[in-house]
Amino acid sequence: MSRIGKLAIAVPSGVQVSSRANEVVVEGPKGKLVHTLPAGIAIAREGATLRVTRAGEGREARALHGLTRKLLANMVAGVSSGFTRTLEIVGVGYRADARGNSLYLSLGYSHPIVYQLPPGVQVKVEKQTVVTLESSDRHLLGEVAAGIRALRPPEPYKGKGIKYAQERIRRKAGKAAGAAGGS
């Protein structure tokens, strides 16, 4: 039995979980999310908890058991409390500005970059260098954060670029540090 898959998912009050055929719909104060269950995986509601079960002991069913349970747990957590991801912009003249459903970024290129946010993702910009993304869908939030970071990934010499708030950039010594006594 999967160690992750056998754990129960606690459903807080205010969150409704419904399933029909192979589709699970989770609704809460932060929104509505839908997930299609893979073949051989089923869910059962037991009071205020959900349990994910698998039909067989095949390799694919075992692999999908824990994955499906974690995806459903993320959906329940997302519609009840939501997820946030913080990005930091490092560099002289690098800045961000949120206007409606767009994020305007100045990242040292000859032109500003306009990043259109998908529906379901909200953005807040503090101090022009700290961007906070919020969403009820963890997967979508991760994709958007990675897409913004990819516009100017942090470089290892000066650390300039867009990085996650908890990310540590491994720094390299420059050319001058390696050249001790020339010819």
N, CA, C and O of each residue as an XYZ file, in Angstrom:
732
protein
N       0.849     -1.188      0.000
C       0.000      0.000      0.000
C       0.887      1.240      0.000
O       1.911      1.282      0.681
N       0.496      2.219     -0.746
C       1.245      3.463     -0.827
C       1.181      4.210      0.498
O       0.109      4.357      1.085
N       2.328      4.677      0.963
C       2.345      5.404      2.235
C       1.602      6.722      2.133
O       0.947      7.143      3.087
N       1.698      7.382      0.975
C       0.972      8.640      0.782
C      -0.486      8.343      0.445
O      -1.387      8.999      0.968
N      -0.723      7.372     -0.414
C      -2.075      7.078     -0.887
C      -3.020      6.587      0.184
O      -4.227      6.807      0.078
N      -2.513      5.926      1.217
C      -3.417      5.386      2.240
C      -3.851      6.428      3.266
O      -4.752      6.161      4.061
N      -3.230      7.614      3.267
C      -3.615      8.661      4.211
C      -4.965      9.253      3.825
O      -5.273      9.396      2.642
N      -5.757      9.593      4.817
C      -7.059     10.205      4.580
C      -6.879     11.704      4.322
O      -5.940     12.323      4.821
N      -7.780     12.266      3.549
C      -7.777     13.698      3.265
C      -8.873     14.334      4.098
O     -10.048     14.004      3.932
N      -8.506     15.243      4.994
C      -9.494     15.937      5.821
C     -10.160     17.021      4.991
O      -9.481     17.841      4.372
N     -11.492     17.027      4.976
C     -12.256     18.022      4.230
C     -12.810     19.032      5.230
O     -13.690     18.690      6.019
N     -12.304     20.291      5.215
C     -12.781     21.283      6.175
C     -14.215     21.706      5.868
O     -14.720     21.477      4.769
N     -14.865     22.328      6.857
C     -16.226     22.812      6.629
C     -16.188     23.943      5.606
O     -15.244     24.733      5.574
N     -17.208     24.010      4.783
C     -17.245     25.017      3.726
C     -16.715     24.508      2.402
O     -16.769     25.223      1.401
N     -16.202     23.283      2.376
C     -15.682     22.686      1.141
C     -16.572     21.517      0.763
O     -16.796     20.612      1.567
N     -17.085     21.538     -0.474
C     -17.924     20.452     -0.966
C     -17.142     19.642     -1.989
O     -16.511     20.195     -2.889
N     -17.193     18.329     -1.837
C     -16.530     17.418     -2.773
C     -17.605     16.545     -3.391
O     -18.363     15.885     -2.680
N     -17.671     16.540     -4.712
C     -18.624     15.684     -5.401
C     -17.896     14.951     -6.514
O     -16.943     15.461     -7.103
N     -18.368     13.744     -6.786
C     -17.753     12.971     -7.869
C     -18.838     12.326     -8.703
O     -19.851     11.854     -8.186
N     -18.605     12.315    -10.006
C     -19.500     11.627    -10.922
C     -18.625     10.939    -11.960
O     -17.720     11.546    -12.533
N     -18.905      9.686    -12.186
C     -18.112      8.844    -13.092
C     -16.648      8.877    -12.654
O     -16.323      8.365    -11.583
N     -15.770      9.457    -13.443
C     -14.351      9.500    -13.071
C     -13.873     10.942    -12.886
O     -12.698     11.238    -13.108
N     -14.771     11.836    -12.482
C     -14.423     13.238    -12.324
C     -14.736     13.688    -10.892
O     -15.798     13.374    -10.354
N     -13.808     14.419    -10.289
C     -13.986     14.938     -8.929
C     -14.051     16.456     -9.007
O     -13.202     17.088     -9.636
N     -15.068     17.045     -8.363
C     -15.241     18.491     -8.327
C     -15.131     18.927     -6.872
O     -15.860     18.432     -6.013
N     -14.213     19.858     -6.596
C     -14.014     20.380     -5.248
C     -14.339     21.873     -5.289
O     -13.727     22.632     -6.040
N     -15.320     22.286     -4.463
C     -15.738     23.689     -4.402
C     -15.534     24.210     -2.997
O     -15.769     23.506     -2.015
N     -15.085     25.476     -2.913
C     -14.879     26.098     -1.619
C     -14.909     27.606     -1.746
O     -15.246     28.131     -2.807
N     -14.561     28.316     -0.676
C     -14.607     29.776     -0.714
C     -13.626     30.400     -1.703
O     -13.864     31.519     -2.156
N     -12.543     29.728     -2.053
C     -11.537     30.289     -2.966
C     -11.756     29.899     -4.427
O     -11.032     30.376     -5.302
N     -12.740     29.041     -4.707
C     -12.985     28.683     -6.103
C     -13.441     27.251     -6.273
O     -13.847     26.584     -5.321
N     -13.364     26.796     -7.520
C     -13.826     25.458     -7.896
C     -12.752     24.804     -8.751
O     -12.266     25.411     -9.705
N     -12.375     23.569     -8.418
C     -11.369     22.831     -9.180
C     -11.932     21.476     -9.592
O     -12.716     20.868     -8.863
N     -11.524     21.012    -10.763
C     -12.000     19.745    -11.307
C     -10.795     18.874    -11.643
O      -9.803     19.360    -12.186
N     -10.886     17.579    -11.317
C      -9.807     16.633    -11.624
C     -10.423     15.353    -12.164
O     -11.428     14.870    -11.641
N      -9.817     14.806    -13.211
C     -10.257     13.533    -13.777
C      -9.433     12.410    -13.167
O      -8.203     12.429    -13.224
N     -10.111     11.441    -12.587
C      -9.421     10.319    -11.951
C      -8.906      9.349    -13.014
O      -9.605      9.080    -13.991
N      -7.703      8.826    -12.837
C      -7.207      7.816    -13.776
C      -7.959      6.495    -13.593
O      -8.592      6.263    -12.563
N      -7.880      5.652    -14.593
C      -8.548      4.352    -14.535
C      -7.959      3.512    -13.400
O      -6.743      3.468    -13.215
N      -8.826      2.853    -12.653
C      -8.374      1.999    -11.557
C      -8.245      2.715    -10.225
O      -7.885      2.085     -9.231
N      -8.526      4.010    -10.173
C      -8.447      4.785     -8.935
C      -9.857      5.282     -8.613
O     -10.559      5.782     -9.492
N     -10.268      5.142     -7.350
C     -11.593      5.596     -6.920
C     -11.465      6.351     -5.605
O     -10.492      6.181     -4.870
N     -12.459      7.188     -5.318
C     -12.470      7.885     -4.035
C     -13.735      7.498     -3.282
O     -14.762      7.172     -3.878
N     -13.633      7.542     -1.955
C     -14.778      7.235     -1.094
C     -14.856      8.305     -0.016
O     -13.844      8.658      0.590
N     -16.054      8.817      0.220
C     -16.260      9.842      1.245
C     -16.666      9.145      2.529
O     -17.621      8.369      2.546
N     -15.937      9.424      3.611
C     -16.235      8.853      4.928
C     -16.366     10.000      5.919
O     -15.384     10.397      6.547
N     -17.568     10.530      6.060
C     -17.781     11.655      6.961
C     -17.085     12.898      6.450
O     -17.384     13.376      5.355
N     -16.148     13.429      7.241
C     -15.418     14.641      6.859
C     -14.059     14.313      6.251
O     -13.173     15.168      6.227
N     -13.882     13.088      5.761
C     -12.615     12.702      5.142
C     -12.859     12.039      3.800
O     -13.950     11.541      3.522
N     -11.822     12.042      2.972
C     -11.823     11.343      1.692
C     -10.747     10.277      1.728
O      -9.684     10.479      2.315
N     -11.018      9.149      1.103
C     -10.025      8.093      0.967
C      -9.891      7.746     -0.503
O     -10.881      7.646     -1.228
N      -8.647      7.563     -0.933
C      -8.361      7.182     -2.313
C      -7.996      5.702     -2.310
O      -7.136      5.267     -1.544
N      -8.654      4.936     -3.169
C      -8.387      3.506     -3.254
C      -8.022      3.145     -4.689
O      -8.350      3.862     -5.635
N      -7.342      2.025     -4.824
C      -6.984      1.548     -6.156
C      -7.562      0.154     -6.354
O      -7.730     -0.606     -5.399
N      -7.865     -0.171     -7.612
C      -8.514     -1.432     -7.926
C      -7.528     -2.595     -7.923
O      -7.860     -3.680     -7.446
N      -6.334     -2.389     -8.444
C      -5.383     -3.483     -8.569
C      -4.061     -3.168     -7.921
O      -3.869     -2.106     -7.328
N      -3.148     -4.116     -8.045
C      -1.806     -3.961     -7.484
C      -0.751     -3.815     -8.576
O       0.434     -4.045     -8.334
N      -1.179     -3.436     -9.765
C      -0.228     -3.254    -10.863
C       0.680     -2.064    -10.623
O       0.413     -1.213     -9.774
N       1.756     -2.026    -11.387
C       2.753     -0.962    -11.222
C       2.149      0.426    -11.457
O       2.406      1.354    -10.691
N       1.348      0.565    -12.515
C       0.762      1.871    -12.826
C      -0.254      2.295    -11.764
O      -0.292      3.463    -11.376
N      -1.068      1.366    -11.298
C      -2.064      1.685    -10.263
C      -1.381      2.116     -8.972
O      -1.838      3.047     -8.309
N      -0.298      1.451     -8.615
C       0.436      1.839     -7.398
C       1.060      3.220     -7.558
O       1.085      4.009     -6.614
N       1.568      3.513     -8.767
C       2.193      4.807     -8.999
C       1.167      5.932     -8.945
O       1.452      7.006     -8.416
N      -0.017      5.695     -9.485
C      -1.040      6.734     -9.540
C      -1.799      6.912     -8.224
O      -2.454      7.935     -8.023
N      -1.717      5.928     -7.328
C      -2.452      5.992     -6.069
C      -2.018      7.184     -5.216
O      -2.851      8.009     -4.840
N      -0.738      7.282     -4.912
C      -0.238      8.377     -4.089
C      -0.331      9.719     -4.806
O      -0.616     10.739     -4.179
N      -0.093      9.723     -6.116
C      -0.185     10.955     -6.892
C      -1.600     11.528     -6.838
O      -1.783     12.721     -6.594
N      -2.589     10.683     -7.064
C      -3.974     11.140     -7.063
C      -4.377     11.652     -5.692
O      -5.077     12.659     -5.587
N      -3.946     10.972     -4.646
C      -4.279     11.406     -3.285
C      -3.683     12.795     -3.010
O      -4.351     13.652     -2.431
N      -2.437     13.018     -3.423
C      -1.786     14.302     -3.184
C      -2.437     15.408     -4.024
O      -2.597     16.530     -3.544
N      -2.808     15.107     -5.255
C      -3.484     16.097     -6.091
C      -4.825     16.508     -5.484
O      -5.170     17.689     -5.485
N      -5.582     15.537     -4.966
C      -6.862     15.846     -4.327
C      -6.656     16.628     -3.036
O      -7.428     17.541     -2.742
N      -5.632     16.289     -2.261
C      -5.334     17.035     -1.036
C      -4.958     18.477     -1.367
O      -5.349     19.393     -0.644
N      -4.209     18.692     -2.444
C      -3.867     20.045     -2.881
C      -5.098     20.809     -3.336
O      -5.200     22.013     -3.103
N      -6.037     20.122     -3.983
C      -7.271     20.776     -4.401
C      -8.083     21.231     -3.196
O      -8.592     22.352     -3.182
N      -8.211     20.380     -2.191
C      -8.970     20.718     -0.981
C      -8.299     21.886     -0.251
O      -8.980     22.814      0.185
N      -6.982     21.845     -0.117
C      -6.264     22.936      0.544
C      -6.361     24.222     -0.268
O      -6.451     25.306      0.309
N      -6.346     24.126     -1.577
C      -6.396     25.302     -2.435
C      -7.719     26.032     -2.372
O      -7.745     27.260     -2.294
N      -8.836     25.288     -2.405
C     -10.136     25.961     -2.375
C     -10.499     26.444     -0.976
O     -11.388     27.282     -0.824
N      -9.821     25.928      0.049
C     -10.127     26.396      1.409
C      -9.222     27.546      1.837
O      -9.711     28.530      2.392
N      -7.907     27.448      1.593
C      -7.006     28.511      2.043
C      -6.182     29.123      0.910
O      -5.725     30.258      1.048
N      -5.980     28.433     -0.180
C      -5.215     28.961     -1.305
C      -3.717     28.765     -1.133
O      -3.248     28.369     -0.066
N      -2.976     29.046     -2.193
C      -1.528     28.915     -2.193
C      -0.905     30.234     -2.635
O      -1.507     30.990     -3.397
N       0.303     30.502     -2.152
C       1.031     31.694     -2.573
C       2.443     31.300     -2.982
O       2.996     30.311     -2.500
N       3.008     32.087     -3.873
C       4.385     31.895     -4.318
C       4.995     33.291     -4.444
O       4.407     34.168     -5.077
N       6.163     33.500     -3.849
C       6.796     34.810     -3.856
C       8.053     34.771     -4.714
O       8.887     33.875     -4.584
N       8.170     35.757     -5.589
C       9.339     35.910     -6.449
C      10.031     37.211     -6.086
O       9.374     38.211     -5.800
N      11.367     37.198     -6.098
C      12.142     38.398     -5.832
C      12.914     38.773     -7.090
O      13.470     37.911     -7.770
N      12.940     40.065     -7.391
C      13.654     40.565     -8.559
C      14.910     41.273     -8.060
O      14.826     42.224     -7.283
N      16.086     40.801     -8.515
C      17.364     41.345     -8.079
C      18.069     41.949     -9.283
O      18.237     41.284    -10.305
N      18.478     43.198     -9.168
C      19.207     43.855    -10.252
C      18.883     45.334    -10.298
O      17.762     45.747    -10.003
N      19.868     46.124    -10.669
C      19.679     47.573    -10.755
C      18.749     47.874    -11.924
O      19.014     47.470    -13.056
N      17.669     48.580    -11.647
C      16.707     48.934    -12.683
C      15.688     47.856    -12.980
O      14.779     48.089    -13.777
N      15.800     46.696    -12.380
C      14.823     45.632    -12.583
C      13.627     45.910    -11.679
O      13.791     46.131    -10.479
N      12.431     45.899    -12.249
C      11.239     46.179    -11.446
C      10.010     45.544    -12.063
O      10.022     45.136    -13.224
N       8.944     45.463    -11.272
C       7.684     44.890    -11.720
C       6.545     45.827    -11.366
O       6.642     46.610    -10.421
N       5.464     45.740    -12.131
C       4.277     46.544    -11.884
C       3.066     45.722    -12.311
O       3.032     45.176    -13.414
N       2.071     45.637    -11.428
C       0.854     44.883    -11.733
C      -0.217     45.849    -12.205
O      -0.526     46.828    -11.526
N      -0.785     45.569    -13.377
C      -1.881     46.372    -13.918
C      -2.968     45.423    -14.383
O      -2.858     44.795    -15.436
N      -4.015     45.329    -13.585
C      -5.125     44.442    -13.935
C      -4.681     42.990    -13.921
O      -4.204     42.480    -12.907
N      -4.845     42.335    -15.059
C      -4.498     40.918    -15.171
C      -3.146     40.729    -15.863
O      -2.857     39.655    -16.390
N      -2.320     41.780    -15.857
C      -1.015     41.736    -16.514
C       0.077     42.128    -15.528
O      -0.154     42.892    -14.590
N       1.258     41.594    -15.758
C       2.433     41.939    -14.968
C       3.442     42.559    -15.920
O       3.905     41.907    -16.856
N       3.783     43.828    -15.679
C       4.750     44.544    -16.501
C       6.111     44.434    -15.829
O       6.262     44.805    -14.665
N       7.101     43.929    -16.554
C       8.429     43.691    -16.004
C       9.485     44.445    -16.792
O       9.504     44.392    -18.021
N      10.366     45.148    -16.087
C      11.554     45.753    -16.689
C      12.741     44.946    -16.199
O      13.095     45.002    -15.021
N      13.355     44.196    -17.101
C      14.392     43.240    -16.706
C      15.711     43.460    -17.432
O      16.469     42.512    -17.633
N      15.992     44.685    -17.824
C      17.259     44.973    -18.463
C      17.260     44.765    -19.959
O      18.294     44.946    -20.602
N      16.129     44.390    -20.532
C      16.037     44.278    -21.981
C      15.714     45.648    -22.557
O      15.476     46.589    -21.801
N      15.700     45.779    -23.866
C      15.425     47.059    -24.508
C      13.945     47.425    -24.446
O      13.573     48.539    -24.814
N      13.111     46.520    -23.994
C      11.672     46.748    -23.959
C      11.091     46.149    -22.677
O      11.654     45.202    -22.127
N       9.980     46.688    -22.202
C       9.326     46.058    -21.050
C       8.628     44.768    -21.496
O       8.190     44.650    -22.640
N       8.534     43.823    -20.588
C       7.881     42.547    -20.871
C       6.517     42.562    -20.208
O       6.402     42.894    -19.028
N       5.477     42.204    -20.961
C       4.120     42.126    -20.432
C       3.766     40.655    -20.315
O       3.693     39.947    -21.319
N       3.546     40.193    -19.083
C       3.193     38.794    -18.841
C       1.711     38.733    -18.497
O       1.288     39.260    -17.469
N       0.923     38.090    -19.354
C      -0.512     37.939    -19.118
C      -0.751     36.795    -18.141
O      -0.306     35.672    -18.381
N      -1.441     37.068    -17.055
C      -1.736     36.043    -16.064
C      -2.984     35.272    -16.476
O      -3.955     35.877    -16.930
N      -2.978     33.958    -16.327
C      -4.170     33.179    -16.659
C      -5.267     33.409    -15.625
O      -4.981     33.853    -14.513
N      -6.516     33.113    -15.974
C      -7.595     33.252    -14.986
C      -7.331     32.329    -13.796
O      -6.893     31.192    -13.970
N      -7.594     32.820    -12.605
C      -7.377     32.032    -11.398
C      -6.099     32.384    -10.664
O      -5.864     31.872     -9.570
N      -5.262     33.247    -11.238
C      -4.019     33.661    -10.585
C      -4.066     35.172    -10.363
O      -4.293     35.936    -11.301
N      -3.850     35.598     -9.114
C      -3.806     37.023     -8.781
C      -2.365     37.382     -8.432
O      -1.594     36.535     -7.981
N      -2.014     38.644     -8.647
C      -0.650     39.097     -8.394
C      -0.678     40.343     -7.528
O      -1.555     41.194     -7.675
N       0.288     40.445     -6.624
C       0.510     41.653     -5.821
C       1.988     41.992     -5.946
O       2.840     41.105     -5.905
N       2.288     43.278     -6.099
C       3.677     43.718     -6.214
C       3.971     44.646     -5.046
O       3.330     45.685     -4.889
N       4.949     44.262     -4.227
C       5.382     45.105     -3.117
C       6.788     45.622     -3.424
O       7.646     44.848     -3.849
N       7.028     46.872     -3.224
C       8.350     47.491     -3.372
C       8.946     47.347     -4.772
O      10.156     47.510     -4.930
N       8.165     47.059     -5.762
C       8.581     46.892     -7.156
C       9.549     45.741     -7.383
O       9.871     45.439     -8.532
N      10.021     45.092     -6.331
C      10.963     43.985     -6.520
C      10.473     42.682     -5.899
O      11.154     41.662     -6.006
N       9.335     42.689     -5.268
C       8.781     41.478     -4.667
C       7.408     41.232     -5.279
O       6.501     42.052     -5.133
N       7.257     40.106     -5.964
C       6.015     39.752     -6.636
C       5.425     38.552     -5.914
O       6.087     37.526     -5.763
N       4.162     38.681     -5.460
C       3.481     37.593     -4.774
C       2.343     37.110     -5.657
O       1.468     37.889     -6.032
N       2.356     35.835     -5.984
C       1.305     35.219     -6.795
C       0.408     34.398     -5.881
O       0.896     33.708     -4.986
N      -0.913     34.468     -6.103
C      -1.875     33.716     -5.304
C      -2.816     32.972     -6.228
O      -3.222     33.487     -7.270
N      -3.164     31.735     -5.830
C      -4.100     30.949     -6.617
C      -4.630     29.801     -5.765
O      -4.026     29.433     -4.758
N      -5.762     29.241     -6.180
C      -6.280     28.059     -5.504
C      -5.767     26.783     -6.168
O      -5.863     25.701     -5.589
N      -5.224     26.904     -7.377
C      -4.700     25.760     -8.123
C      -3.171     25.745     -8.003
O      -2.493     26.592     -8.583
N      -2.642     24.798     -7.262
C      -1.204     24.746     -6.999
C      -0.397     24.491     -8.267
O       0.676     25.066     -8.451
N      -0.908     23.639     -9.133
C      -0.208     23.308    -10.373
C      -0.096     24.540    -11.276
O       0.979     24.841    -11.794
N      -1.206     25.242    -11.459
C      -1.210     26.446    -12.289
C      -0.297     27.516    -11.692
O       0.412     28.204    -12.425
N      -0.311     27.658    -10.376
C       0.534     28.642     -9.702
C       2.014     28.346     -9.938
O       2.795     29.263    -10.192
N       2.400     27.082     -9.856
C       3.787     26.700    -10.098
C       4.215     26.961    -11.530
O       5.340     27.396    -11.777
N       3.316     26.696    -12.481
C       3.637     26.947    -13.886
C       3.821     28.431    -14.168
O       4.732     28.818    -14.900
N       2.950     29.272    -13.584
C       3.044     30.716    -13.804
C       4.333     31.249    -13.173
O       5.044     32.043    -13.790
N       4.637     30.811    -11.938
C       5.856     31.265    -11.263
C       7.096     30.853    -12.053
O       8.034     31.640    -12.189
N       7.107     29.632    -12.572
C       8.250     29.175    -13.370
C       8.347     29.943    -14.683
O       9.448     30.216    -15.162
N       7.209     30.292    -15.267
C       7.216     31.065    -16.507
C       7.768     32.470    -16.311
O       8.507     32.978    -17.155
N       7.406     33.098    -15.189
C       7.923     34.433    -14.893
C       9.417     34.353    -14.593
O      10.186     35.194    -15.059
N       9.835     33.353    -13.820
C      11.254     33.195    -13.481
C      12.087     32.951    -14.737
O      13.228     33.406    -14.818
N      11.533     32.244    -15.710
C      12.271     31.924    -16.936
C      12.530     33.155    -17.806
O      13.373     33.102    -18.702
N      11.826     34.256    -17.560
C      12.065     35.468    -18.348
C      13.453     36.040    -18.102
O      14.051     36.616    -19.011
N      13.977     35.890    -16.884
C      15.339     36.326    -16.546
C      15.795     35.489    -15.352
O      15.729     35.955    -14.215
N      16.259     34.252    -15.594
C      16.708     33.408    -14.474
C      17.916     34.036    -13.786
O      18.685     34.751    -14.429
N      18.094     33.782    -12.500
C      19.230     34.378    -11.794
C      20.556     33.843    -12.332
O      20.697     32.649    -12.596
N      21.518     34.740    -12.489
C      22.819     34.314    -12.997
C      23.782     34.161    -11.813
O      23.617     34.834    -10.796
N      24.779     33.288    -11.935
C      25.594     32.916    -10.772
C      26.692     33.909    -10.389
O      27.294     33.752     -9.327
N      26.974     34.917    -11.203
C      28.084     35.814    -10.893
C      27.659     36.992    -10.024
O      28.299     37.277     -9.011
N      26.598     37.671    -10.405
C      26.116     38.792     -9.599
C      24.787     38.496     -8.920
O      24.358     39.258     -8.053
N      24.128     37.403     -9.297
C      22.856     37.037     -8.698
C      21.680     37.805     -9.262
O      20.597     37.781     -8.678
N      21.865     38.498    -10.398
C      20.800     39.289    -10.989
C      19.789     38.386    -11.668
O      20.150     37.374    -12.269
N      18.522     38.757    -11.569
C      17.461     38.018    -12.225
C      16.265     37.846    -11.305
O      16.165     38.504    -10.270
N      15.356     36.951    -11.693
C      14.160     36.662    -10.908
C      14.365     35.326    -10.216
O      14.683     34.327    -10.862
N      14.184     35.309     -8.896
C      14.352     34.069     -8.137
C      13.181     33.885     -7.199
O      12.488     34.838     -6.845
N      12.971     32.628     -6.798
C      11.965     32.346     -5.770
C      12.467     32.911     -4.447
O      13.676     33.014     -4.241
N      11.562     33.277     -3.554
C      11.949     33.915     -2.289
C      12.831     32.997     -1.446
O      13.765     33.473     -0.800
N      12.559     31.706     -1.438
C      13.328     30.787     -0.600
C      14.523     30.183     -1.332
O      15.256     29.383     -0.751
N      14.733     30.549     -2.592
C      15.811     29.980     -3.402
C      17.153     30.605     -3.047
O      17.255     31.817     -2.854
N      18.176     29.771     -2.962
C      19.540     30.260     -2.754
C      20.296     30.100     -4.060
O      20.292     29.026     -4.661
N      20.935     31.154     -4.489
C      21.696     31.136     -5.740
C      23.137     30.775     -5.411
O      23.775     31.447     -4.600
N      23.653     29.728     -6.027
C      25.061     29.360     -5.834
C      25.907     30.318     -6.637
O      25.810     30.376     -7.862
N      26.723     31.056     -5.950
C      27.522     32.094     -6.587
C      28.860     31.539     -7.035
O      29.422     30.645     -6.403
N      29.363     32.084     -8.141
C      30.672     31.707     -8.675
C      31.627     32.882     -8.526
O      31.202     34.037     -8.547
N      32.888     32.599     -8.378
C      33.887     33.662     -8.362
C      34.096     34.140     -9.788
O      34.007     33.353    -10.730
N      34.368     35.404     -9.946
C      34.553     35.964    -11.278
C      35.925     35.636    -11.859
O      36.695     34.879    -11.269
N      36.214     36.202    -12.999
C      37.466     35.964    -13.696
C      38.661     36.429    -12.869
O      39.703     35.774    -12.857
N      38.514     37.534    -12.192
C      39.629     38.111    -11.448
C      40.064     37.230    -10.279
O      41.237     37.237     -9.904
N      39.139     36.479     -9.704
C      39.467     35.640     -8.546
C      40.344     34.452     -8.928
O      41.120     33.970     -8.103
N      40.233     33.979    -10.150
C      40.981     32.815    -10.588
C      42.367     33.154    -11.125
O      43.239     32.286    -11.170
N      42.582     34.391    -11.530
C      43.849     34.773    -12.129
C      44.770     35.329    -11.048
O      44.712     36.513    -10.719
N      45.613     34.469    -10.505
C      46.577     34.908     -9.478
C      47.953     34.950    -10.132
O      48.558     33.908    -10.385
N      48.435     36.129    -10.398
C      49.769     36.279    -11.006
C      49.734     35.890    -12.461
O      49.681     34.700    -12.774
N      49.762     36.821    -13.335
C      49.679     36.537    -14.772
C      51.041     36.405    -15.398
O      52.036     36.277    -14.684
N      51.115     36.433    -16.695
C      52.390     36.303    -17.395
C      52.986     37.606    -17.762
O      54.063     37.646    -18.357
